[in-house]
Amino acid sequence: MNILQQRVRAVGVAPRYGTTIATVDQLKGYDLVVAADGLNSLVRRSFEQEFGASVSHSTNKFAWYGTPKRFETLSQTFVKTEIGAFNAHHYRYSPGMSTFLVECDAATWQAYGFEHKTIEASQAICEQVFAESLEGHPLVSNKSVWRNFPWIWNENWSHGNMVLIGDALHSAHFSIGSGTRLAIEDAIALTRALEAEADIASSLARYQAERKPIVKKLVTAARTSADWYEHFAEHMKLDLMDFAYSYITRSGRIDDARLRAMSPLFMARYEAARSKA
Ligand SMILES: Cc1cc2nc3c(=O)[nH]c(=O)nc-3n(C[C@H](O)[C@H](O)[C@H](O)COP(=O)(O)OP(=O)(O)OC[C@H]3O[C@@H](n4cnc5c(N)ncnc54)[C@H](O)[C@@H]3O)c2cc1C
């Protein structure tokens, strides 16, 4: 955020913070409106039909926490309890803090009665479930309510002089963790399209034509990955090596040849386990 804010000032833009746009009427009179207003985009919601917008939700539940426990790399814990199955995605985001995202399927969520539990009570249960991974560290809540992941897509990326970028345009599942990168790359693609064309309409057409196939590929991989998570409790019944293989290849972007090149030791262990089975 600091880098972006410095950059904005360096190119002569005067940002206005803490200013909510309540209606799209406030956006009249501009050459171009770049709607980078996030998952709940007002601009998208105001022109759902024109953008060909669709919103759906995953059935799994997730709650997003922090923790002072240091996870050096992106890693994952799967836990089976007597009542259900959980997994946590964890990775460090600052020298002393990690993200700790807890996920469970709808059946587990219901069995634990999370619907009727306070944020604090849910957090206490998650701390208990993941006690071994947390090694005595607490979870840190930031209004960490249980949510269903929203899938957002728009067939048309612009309407008139309004154009969508980032989460307003598409969501990317946290299991592939590319939301920020995608948003920034959208902005870069839009800038290039504006530089390449003489008028706004042609620029917006070029932005969609060039960027949409790239994003579609990533979003499709994210969907496949999220589908794997929708059935993670089933996958946990696999033998360890089969489970690991199923996890690594879940988005359909890594085949055996690529895995062998990336991770020959893993592949050797996996193939040895398979030949014994
Ligand atoms: C808890 C959490 C952790 C995440 N961790 C990661 C991660 O580790 N890596 C990763 O790549 N992605 C992560 N993501 C996803 C990532 O944050 C988003 O994909 C990314 O921020 C999208 O950027 P954006 O600019 O499109 O939208 P946002 O960052 O959501 O920005 C939208 C902005 O628009 C403003 N806004 C909205 N409506 C209005 C309005 N009507 N008027 C004025 N302003 C408005 C909002 O206040 C906000 O500042 C995480 C998301 C969450 C919720």
The ligand as a Gaussian input file, in Angstrom:
#p B3LYP/6-31G(d) Opt

LIG

0 1
 C       -8.208000     -11.368000       4.834000
 C       -7.730000     -11.426000       3.396000
 C       -6.425000     -11.866000       3.111000
 C       -5.956000     -11.939000       1.779000
 N       -4.694000     -12.402000       1.545000
 C       -4.234000     -12.420000       0.274000
 C       -2.909000     -12.850000      -0.014000
 O       -2.155000     -13.258000       0.883000
 N       -2.479000     -12.795000      -1.300000
 C       -3.285000     -12.354000      -2.314000
 O       -2.846000     -12.295000      -3.467000
 N       -4.535000     -11.956000      -2.074000
 C       -5.045000     -11.980000      -0.814000
 N       -6.327000     -11.584000      -0.577000
 C       -7.149000     -11.132000      -1.718000
 C       -6.778000      -9.686000      -2.035000
 O       -6.901000      -8.902000      -0.861000
 C       -7.690000      -9.127000      -3.122000
 O       -7.744000     -10.012000      -4.232000
 C       -7.160000      -7.769000      -3.590000
 O       -7.107000      -6.886000      -2.488000
 C       -8.058000      -7.202000      -4.677000
 O       -7.688000      -5.861000      -4.905000
 P       -8.745000      -4.806000      -5.410000
 O       -8.011000      -3.516000      -5.492000
 O       -9.448000      -5.321000      -6.612000
 O       -9.869000      -4.725000      -4.283000
 P       -9.747000      -4.277000      -2.753000
 O       -8.386000      -4.492000      -2.223000
 O      -10.905000      -4.926000      -2.062000
 O       -9.957000      -2.704000      -2.812000
 C      -11.229000      -2.138000      -3.068000
 C      -11.208000      -0.746000      -2.479000
 O      -12.354000      -0.047000      -2.912000
 C      -12.912000       0.630000      -1.814000
 N      -14.346000       0.796000      -2.064000
 C      -15.279000      -0.189000      -2.244000
 N      -16.487000       0.341000      -2.474000
 C      -16.327000       1.683000      -2.428000
 C      -17.218000       2.785000      -2.583000
 N      -18.523000       2.607000      -2.848000
 N      -16.707000       4.031000      -2.467000
 C      -15.389000       4.234000      -2.221000
 N      -14.504000       3.236000      -2.070000
 C      -14.969000       1.982000      -2.174000
 C      -12.623000      -0.268000      -0.611000
 O      -12.664000       0.484000       0.581000
 C      -11.219000      -0.745000      -0.950000
 O      -10.240000       0.149000      -0.503000
 C       -6.812000     -11.533000       0.726000
 C       -8.115000     -11.095000       1.002000
 C       -8.588000     -11.056000       2.320000
 C      -10.014000     -10.611000       2.615000

